[in-house]
């Protein structure tokens, strides 16, 4: 075999120059046979022989053996070490020229050759880009799109694969394909050829690559991609195929217009069905699918229109099903259920309806199940939902009397910053304009001490900011001397003074108002702490700084007046 191959390569060198057709065809057949038996070894010999350079002359439109030569190039380019030599041998330009052929076999082998040369090869992609190969392939996809015979579907699959290898993980080439209008063409292909597994798979991988690019979302939104994907999803039984569709759906569903299209196309019903089928399974594939499906469901609820459509005034069957996830014993469903409620709770109307219909009790029960060694993501999600529900004024008193503060305070000992952050936000929302609740919490020494500790959490700016804001809120909403005394005794004053220098105007204001109340109500207790925190110097600086907002200067003056007015 090795001797035969050497003879063939020598013979090919002579016949390639003479273009003696019969012996040329024979030599090419020998090469294809050798490649089929041992591709790597044969490719190495082809490279060493220098024959690649001669192939360019055999790829002309007039050549009778161009399809076989393109086939040989496709085979050798399966090896990584052969891709740059193919480019250096000047094969890209004649191959791209062959894309203008009308012969289906020539197109098929040329598409394979270019696709394999582009695979994971910057040089290959660059050469195809310069030769203008992508546009010709997209034009072919467009013109051949509606023909459903097997040979044409095979060609379409090769062309899709070529474009995928050409642009994979290369943002600028993907953007180029998007500008050439590849997305509507691929969506049309998917719709027409959904019975062809190989072509469908190729389209899905291409969508997965392109959907990561922000600029693709608008083009996708102007097609019927949502409808086609949902239709395809409904037909799939195999886990791997569903997983492939999920990989396209997730990046697409980040776009609000596509979220709504997916909801209207019936994706939610498919996801709910998956959840129902997989919830009790302990098979790894089923657990993965349950997670992916419920996560996608939550993502769809991030769009205002899609969320409102599924809420249906709180009567929607989807909303009701999601509610049933919260008492479930499955952590993934509990998490998705709580996150979904947090997403539904994005306007006052929905929040009021949910609180009136008992959602708070369900969330408190869920939190209760996760107090000791609980699941941090579930704790975080349930607290997020409670925080959002507490925003409308009308809900605060109802949630307070339902015992939400007590339920939330059980997590004071948590060492997880995401949980701490949501806990603080929930309490701050609950006591807004609720004097009695603010006073009760403000006299809770354990809480205030923990807040003072978190005010120093420099590694977690969110926790630090929320702790400061809650300290200030306890004073502002309670206007209580006892609360001020508790905060002074716990060492909280210096943090309120520091908060007055925050880069956020809202936090500066909150601090200054709280400090003015301290000065007016309980200056004697706080005086030493205010002095050692250099309050007067800070106020002087705020008033002198021309960048200070007008309301900051106003509240600084109010605080100075309070300080002076309290001096006996």
LOVEX-357323 format. One line per 3 residues: number of its first residue (from 0); their letters; for each residue x, y, z of C-alpha. Coordinates in pm, whole numbers, always signed. Example, Ala and Ser with C-alpha at 12.3 -4.5 7.8 and 13.67 -1.06 7.14 Angstrom:
0) as) +1230 -450 +780 | +1367 -106 +714;
This chain:
0) xxx) +0 +0 +0 | +277 +244 +96 | +468 +168 -227;
3) xxx) +147 +201 -429 | +82 +539 -268 | +433 +666 -345;
6) xxx) +396 +550 -707 | +55 +715 -729 | +188 +1045 -597;
9) xxx) +480 +1040 -846 | +247 +951 -1131 | +1 +1220 -1022;
12) xxx) +275 +1485 -1037 | +336 +1401 -1403 | -28 +1357 -1507;
15) xxx) -139 +1673 -1320 | +94 +1871 -1544 | +7 +1679 -1865;
18) xxx) -364 +1658 -1764 | -389 +1308 -1915 | -749 +1252 -1805;
21) xxx) -775 +873 -1775 | -456 +822 -1575 | -540 +1135 -1368;
24) xxx) -878 +990 -1265 | -708 +662 -1173 | -450 +837 -956;
27) xxx) -718 +1040 -778 | -925 +724 -712 | -612 +562 -564;
30) xxx) -562 +860 -333 | -924 +852 -215 | -889 +479 -145;
33) xxx) -570 +535 +54 | -733 +819 +252 | -1030 +595 +333;
36) xxx) -791 +329 +473 | -557 +557 +670 | -637 +924 +646;
39) xxx) -363 +1065 +871 | -72 +870 +720 | -187 +933 +363;
42) xxx) -234 +1304 +435 | +121 +1326 +574 | +256 +1169 +252;
45) xxx) +47 +1401 +35 | +188 +1699 +225 | +547 +1572 +197;
48) xxx) +512 +1507 -177 | +429 +1873 -255 | +129 +1762 -463;
51) xxx) -109 +2008 -288 | +29 +2296 -495 | -70 +2112 -814;
54) xxx) -430 +2069 -701 | -510 +2438 -763 | -471 +2382 -1138;
57) xxx) -709 +2083 -1121 | -985 +2290 -958 | -1063 +2502 -1262;
60) xxx) -1423 +2504 -1389 | -1304 +2328 -1709 | -1137 +2041 -1520;
63) xxx) -1329 +1712 -1543 | -1188 +1585 -1212 | -1261 +1894 -996;
66) xxx) -1519 +1711 -778 | -1267 +1433 -696 | -991 +1684 -618;
69) xxx) -1229 +1880 -390 | -1320 +1548 -221 | -950 +1470 -159;
72) xxx) -898 +1820 -11 | -1206 +1768 +211 | -1059 +1439 +335;
75) xxx) -706 +1568 +404 | -846 +1882 +575 | -1003 +1659 +841;
78) xxx) -650 +1668 +990 | -563 +1984 +1176 | -204 +1982 +1045;
81) xxx) -327 +1996 +682 | -546 +2307 +703 | -277 +2576 +685;
84) xxx) -90 +2387 +406 | -417 +2386 +205 | -438 +2763 +248;
87) xxx) -67 +2810 +166 | -108 +2596 -149 | -352 +2858 -281;
90) xxx) -653 +2621 -283 | -911 +2856 -126 | -963 +3091 -418;
93) xxx) -1021 +2816 -682 | -1248 +2629 -437 | -1458 +2942 -378;
96) xxx) -1480 +2988 -757 | -1620 +2634 -781 | -1908 +2742 -556;
99) xxx) -2048 +2905 -871 | -2082 +2562 -1036 | -2423 +2419 -1125;
102) xxx) -2305 +2061 -1064 | -2443 +1925 -735 | -2151 +1687 -670;
105) xxx) -1897 +1966 -729 | -2089 +2192 -489 | -2111 +1917 -227;
108) xxx) -1738 +1833 -229 | -1637 +2201 -248 | -1861 +2282 +51;
111) xxx) -1704 +1994 +245 | -1350 +2103 +156 | -1405 +2466 +258;
114) xxx) -1592 +2364 +575 | -1312 +2131 +687 | -1037 +2386 +608;
117) xxx) -1226 +2646 +817 | -1272 +2415 +1116 | -1090 +2572 +1411;
120) xxx) -851 +2746 +1168 | -807 +3122 +1174 | -603 +3107 +849;
123) xxx) -870 +2901 +673 | -1152 +3134 +777 | -955 +3440 +683;
126) xxx) -881 +3307 +334 | -1247 +3211 +273 | -1353 +3554 +401;
129) xxx) -1116 +3731 +159 | -1235 +3516 -132 | -1599 +3602 -55;
132) xxx) -1709 +3242 +3 | -1975 +3305 +270 | -2202 +3520 +53;
135) xxx) -2206 +3262 -231 | -2300 +2985 +15 | -2579 +3197 +169;
138) xxx) -2714 +3269 -181 | -2717 +2893 -252 | -2903 +2824 +76;
141) xxx) -3159 +3084 -24 | -3216 +2951 -376 | -3213 +2580 -281;
144) xxx) -3411 +2624 +41 | -3747 +2491 -86 | -3621 +2176 -261;
147) xxx) -3675 +1872 -39 | -3515 +1581 -230 | -3248 +1389 -29;
150) xxx) -2950 +1495 -246 | -3041 +1862 -208 | -3093 +1824 +168;
153) xxx) -2745 +1669 +192 | -2600 +1970 +8 | -2789 +2213 +233;
156) xxx) -2653 +2031 +540 | -2296 +2060 +411 | -2342 +2431 +336;
159) xxx) -2485 +2497 +684 | -2192 +2306 +835 | -1947 +2508 +628;
162) xxx) -2094 +2839 +752 | -2086 +2708 +1107 | -1717 +2609 +1086;
165) xxx) -1646 +2941 +918 | -1797 +3153 +1194 | -1785 +2940 +1510;
168) xxx) -1673 +3145 +1815 | -1576 +3433 +1587 | -1793 +3736 +1665;
171) xxx) -1691 +3942 +1362 | -1759 +3659 +1113 | -2089 +3580 +1286;
174) xxx) -2183 +3948 +1259 | -2089 +3933 +890 | -2326 +3637 +834;
177) xxx) -2602 +3818 +1022 | -2557 +4125 +801 | -2575 +3900 +496;
180) xxx) -2920 +3790 +616 | -2839 +3430 +709 | -3088 +3417 +998;
183) xxx) -3419 +3437 +805 | -3278 +3184 +556 | -3185 +2935 +829;
186) xxx) -3524 +2978 +1000 | -3697 +2905 +667 | -3474 +2598 +621;
189) xxx) -3571 +2468 +964 | -3940 +2508 +885 | -3924 +2331 +548;
192) xxx) -3680 +2053 +639 | -3784 +1974 +997 | -3817 +1604 +905;
195) xxx) -3446 +1586 +815 | -3256 +1517 +1138 | -2906 +1606 +1011;
198) xxx) -3012 +1938 +856 | -3228 +2029 +1157 | -2935 +1960 +1390;
201) xxx) -2705 +2176 +1176 | -2956 +2464 +1184 | -2987 +2436 +1564;
204) xxx) -2611 +2448 +1617 | -2591 +2751 +1385 | -2873 +2921 +1579;
207) xxx) -2697 +2844 +1908 | -2380 +3015 +1783 | -2554 +3318 +1632;
210) xxx) -2801 +3369 +1919 | -2516 +3455 +2157 | -2461 +3775 +1957;
213) xxx) -2676 +4067 +2070 | -2710 +4196 +1712 | -2880 +3869 +1609;
216) xxx) -3176 +3906 +1845 | -3356 +4167 +1636 | -3327 +3956 +1321;
219) xxx) -3448 +3647 +1505 | -3742 +3846 +1645 | -3854 +3938 +1291;
222) xxx) -3879 +3569 +1189 | -4108 +3290 +1309 | -3820 +3120 +1495;
225) xxx) -4028 +3090 +1815 | -4305 +2902 +1638 | -4059 +2672 +1455;
228) xxx) -3858 +2588 +1767 | -4166 +2516 +1976 | -4308 +2297 +1696;
231) xxx) -3977 +2109 +1681 | -3956 +2084 +2060 | -4300 +1922 +2083;
234) xxx) -4186 +1644 +1847 | -3868 +1557 +2035 | -3855 +1259 +2265;
237) xxx) -3477 +1220 +2299 | -3304 +1413 +2577 | -3007 +1517 +2358;
240) xxx) -3230 +1670 +2092 | -3432 +1862 +2351 | -3109 +1979 +2512;
243) xxx) -2999 +2115 +2174 | -3319 +2316 +2138 | -3285 +2443 +2496;
246) xxx) -2938 +2572 +2408 | -3094 +2789 +2137 | -3398 +2892 +2341;
249) xxx) -3202 +3020 +2643 | -3004 +3298 +2464 | -3302 +3386 +2243;
252) xxx) -3533 +3418 +2544 | -3316 +3699 +2679 | -3489 +3922 +2422;
255) xxx) -3827 +4057 +2541 | -3994 +4044 +2198 | -3888 +3679 +2155;
258) xxx) -4001 +3597 +2511 | -4352 +3703 +2416 | -4337 +3511 +2086;
261) xxx) -4228 +3195 +2271 | -4512 +3234 +2520 | -4762 +3283 +2235;
264) xxx) -4619 +2980 +2052 | -4698 +2760 +2353 | -4350 +2700 +2496;
267) xxx) -4472 +2742 +2854 | -4714 +2452 +2823 | -4427 +2233 +2695;
270) xxx) -4208 +2336 +2989 | -4483 +2268 +3242 | -4530 +1923 +3091;
273) xxx) -4157 +1849 +3122 | -4163 +1955 +3486 | -4458 +1727 +3554;
276) xxx) -4291 +1431 +3379 | -3947 +1470 +3537 | -4019 +1595 +3889;
279) xxx) -4002 +1256 +4061 | -3721 +1106 +3854 | -3370 +1060 +3991;
282) xxx) -3214 +996 +3647 | -2940 +1248 +3571 | -3083 +1346 +3230;
285) xxx) -3427 +1406 +3380 | -3285 +1618 +3664 | -3092 +1828 +3407;
288) xxx) -3404 +1870 +3194 | -3615 +1968 +3494 | -3360 +2236 +3585;
291) xxx) -3326 +2367 +3229 | -3703 +2371 +3177 | -3788 +2547 +3503;
294) xxx) -3500 +2797 +3460 | -3627 +2883 +3112 | -3975 +2928 +3253;
297) xxx) -3840 +3185 +3503 | -3649 +3359 +3221 | -3971 +3399 +3018;
300) xxx) -4125 +3579 +3316 | -3856 +3847 +3308 | -4030 +4018 +3015;
303) xxx) -4306 +4256 +3127 | -4549 +4160 +2850 | -4481 +3786 +2865;
306) xxx) -4508 +3792 +3247 | -4839 +3981 +3242 | -4980 +3750 +2975;
309) xxx) -4906 +3447 +3192 | -5030 +3611 +3513 | -5378 +3668 +3360;
312) xxx) -5495 +3865 +3661 | -5378 +3589 +3893 | -5627 +3347 +3735;
315) xxx) -5387 +3207 +3472 | -5332 +2831 +3475 | -4956 +2890 +3437;
318) xxx) -4949 +3112 +3745 | -5146 +2852 +3940 | -4907 +2572 +3835;
321) xxx) -4604 +2778 +3938 | -4767 +2836 +4278 | -4787 +2461 +4325;
324) xxx) -4407 +2435 +4287 | -4343 +2625 +4610 | -4466 +2355 +4854;
327) xxx) -4296 +2085 +4642 | -4021 +1869 +4796 | -3794 +1930 +4498;
330) xxx) -3539 +2208 +4564 | -3514 +2302 +4196 | -3891 +2351 +4176;
333) xxx) -3902 +2543 +4504 | -3632 +2771 +4365 | -3802 +2820 +4028;
336) xxx) -4138 +2877 +4201 | -3999 +3147 +4432 | -3809 +3316 +4146;
339) xxx) -4124 +3308 +3933 | -4324 +3476 +4212 | -4049 +3740 +4242;
342) xxx) -4086 +3800 +3866 | -4466 +3815 +3882 | -4428 +4065 +4168;
345) xxx) -4299 +4341 +3943 | -4601 +4569 +3953 | -4830 +4682 +4234;
348) xxx) -5143 +4519 +4094 | -4989 +4173 +4082 | -4829 +4215 +4426;
351) xxx) -5157 +4320 +4589 | -5346 +4031 +4428 | -5086 +3775 +4538;
354) xxx) -5069 +3899 +4898 | -5450 +3895 +4919 | -5449 +3537 +4793;
357) xxx) -5214 +3387 +5049 | -4879 +3379 +4869 | -4697 +3525 +5172;
360) xxx) -4786 +3225 +5389 | -4660 +2986 +5120 | -4328 +3172 +5098;
363) xxx) -4292 +3180 +5478 | -4355 +2804 +5494 | -4088 +2758 +5228;
366) xxx) -3839 +2971 +5422 | -3919 +2776 +5736 | -3811 +2455 +5563;
369) xxx) -3473 +2611 +5485 | -3375 +2774 +5815 | -3140 +2504 +5940;
372) xxx) -2874 +2409 +5683 | -3110 +2528 +5415 | -3058 +2570 +5045;
375) xxx) -2904 +2917 +4998 | -3048 +2971 +4648 | -3398 +2890 +4772;
378) xxx) -3356 +3125 +5072 | -3236 +3401 +4839 | -3524 +3349 +4593;
381) xxx) -3796 +3340 +4862 | -3658 +3657 +5025 | -3646 +3826 +4680;
384) xxx) -4013 +3744 +4630 | -4108 +3879 +4977 | -3907 +4196 +4918;
387) xxx) -4089 +4265 +4589 | -4428 +4187 +4743 | -4357 +4438 +5024;
390) xxx) -4317 +4734 +4786 | -4685 +4843 +4754 | -4788 +5050 +5061;
393) xxx) -5111 +4854 +5106 | -4918 +4524 +5142 | -4682 +4631 +5422;
396) xxx) -4924 +4615 +5716 | -5073 +4287 +5586 | -4729 +4128 +5559;
399) xxx) -4623 +4258 +5899 | -4930 +4113 +6066 | -4872 +3784 +5881;
402) xxx) -4538 +3761 +6069 | -4298 +3821 +5780 | -4044 +4009 +5995;
405) xxx) -4020 +3715 +6238 | -3978 +3471 +5946 | -3705 +3687 +5789;
408) xxx) -3518 +3748 +6116 | -3454 +3374 +6146 | -3188 +3423 +5876;
411) xxx) -2995 +3689 +6069 | -2729 +3432 +6148 | -2673 +3356 +5778;
414) xxx) -2314 +3401 +5660 | -2411 +3411 +5291 | -2395 +3766 +5146;
417) xxx) -2674 +3709 +4885 | -2912 +3601 +5166 | -2798 +3887 +5390;
420) xxx) -2857 +4135 +5108 | -3215 +4020 +5038 | -3297 +3993 +5409;
423) xxx) -3194 +4358 +5460 | -3388 +4473 +5154 | -3703 +4292 +5268;
426) xxx) -3692 +4446 +5617 | -3627 +4793 +5473 | -3928 +4764 +5242;
429) xxx) -4151 +4635 +5522 | -4085 +4922 +5766 | -4118 +5201 +5510;
432) xxx) -4364 +5447 +5675 | -4455 +5178 +5935 | -4361 +5351 +6264;
435) xxx) -4460 +5071 +6499 | -4275 +4802 +6305 | -3969 +5027 +6268;
438) xxx) -3965 +5088 +6643 | -4003 +4721 +6725 | -3716 +4624 +6494;
441) xxx) -3503 +4921 +6599 | -3515 +4807 +6961 | -3409 +4453 +6864;
444) xxx) -3050 +4456 +6992 | -2950 +4137 +6805 | -3065 +4287 +6475;
447) xxx) -2900 +4624 +6533 | -2571 +4462 +6637 | -2574 +4247 +6323;
450) xxx) -2644 +4556 +6112 | -2348 +4738 +6264 | -2131 +4434 +6192;
453) xxx) -2250 +4420 +5829 | -2188 +4795 +5790 | -1822 +4696 +5789;
456) xxx) -1857 +4420 +5526 | -1616 +4591 +5287 | -1595 +4280 +5065;
459) xxx) -1967 +4299 +4999 | -2066 +4652 +4896 | -2432 +4553 +4853;
462) xxx) -2463 +4416 +5207 | -2275 +4714 +5347 | -2499 +4963 +5164;
465) xxx) -2823 +4788 +5261 | -2716 +4765 +5628 | -2651 +5138 +5639;
468) xxx) -2982 +5211 +5469 | -3173 +4990 +5714 | -3005 +5155 +6016;
471) xxx) -3109 +5495 +5883 | -3462 +5369 +5798 | -3515 +5239 +6154;
474) xxx) -3458 +5593 +6286 | -3641 +5779 +6009 | -3957 +5570 +6025;
477) xxx) -3975 +5516 +6401 | -3861 +5865 +6516 | -3804 +5682 +6845;
480) xxx) -3558 +5777 +7121 | -3532 +5412 +7224 | -3429 +5311 +6872;
483) xxx) -3164 +5585 +6866 | -3031 +5468 +7205 | -3008 +5107 +7082;
486) xxx) -2817 +5217 +6772 | -2581 +5439 +6978 | -2513 +5154 +7225;
489) xxx) -2441 +4914 +6937 | -2189 +5154 +6780 | -2399 +5243 +6475;
492) xxx) -2358 +5622 +6475 | -2019 +5632 +6301 | -2166 +5432 +6011;
495) xxx) -2450 +5682 +5962 | -2195 +5966 +5957 | -1984 +5778 +5697;
498) xxx) -2302 +5711 +5496 | -2348 +6089 +5465 | -2039 +6088 +5242;
501) xxx) -2170 +5807 +5013 | -2137 +5845 +4635 | -2513 +5783 +4610;
504) xxx) -2724 +6094 +4672 | -3018 +5889 +4798 | -2801 +5729 +5068;
507) xxx) -2648 +6065 +5167 | -2998 +6208 +5211 | -3121 +5914 +5416;
510) xxx) -2817 +5946 +5644 | -2855 +6323 +5690 | -3228 +6294 +5776;
513) xxx) -3153 +6017 +6031 | -2871 +6224 +6184 | -3099 +6530 +6208;
516) xxx) -3353 +6317 +6400 | -3076 +6196 +6633 | -2968 +6557 +6693;
519) xxx) -3327 +6668 +6762 | -3433 +6373 +6979 | -3130 +6227 +7157;
522) xxx) -2819 +6443 +7105 | -2696 +6388 +7459 | -2662 +6011 +7409;
525) xxx) -2507 +6038 +7063 | -2287 +6346 +7110 | -1958 +6170 +7176;
528) xxx) -1999 +5932 +6884 | -2095 +6216 +6648 | -1791 +6410 +6758;
531) xxx) -1544 +6124 +6717 | -1694 +6050 +6373 | -1607 +6413 +6280;
534) xxx) -1966 +6501 +6181 | -1910 +6877 +6188 | -1606 +6856 +5955;
537) xxx) -1804 +6632 +5717 | -2096 +6878 +5708 | -1853 +7160 +5644;
540) xxx) -1709 +6965 +5352 | -2054 +6886 +5206 | -2157 +7252 +5219;
543) xxx) -1830 +7373 +5068 | -1830 +7119 +4784 | -1989 +7271 +4472;
546) xxx) -2064 +6919 +4344 | -2301 +6851 +4637 | -2663 +6824 +4517;
549) xxx) -2902 +7100 +4640 | -3096 +6855 +4859 | -2770 +6744 +5025;
552) xxx) -2686 +7106 +5113 | -3042 +7162 +5236 | -3039 +6853 +5461;
555) xxx) -2690 +6945 +5587 | -2829 +7285 +5693 | -3128 +7117 +5859;
558) xxx) -2887 +6894 +6052 | -2671 +7192 +6159 | -2984 +7372 +6282;
561) xxx) -3088 +7059 +6476 | -2743 +7035 +6632 | -2749 +7401 +6730;
564) xxx) -3110 +7389 +6847 | -3034 +7097 +7076 | -2745 +7272 +7250;
567) x) -2868 +7378 +7592;
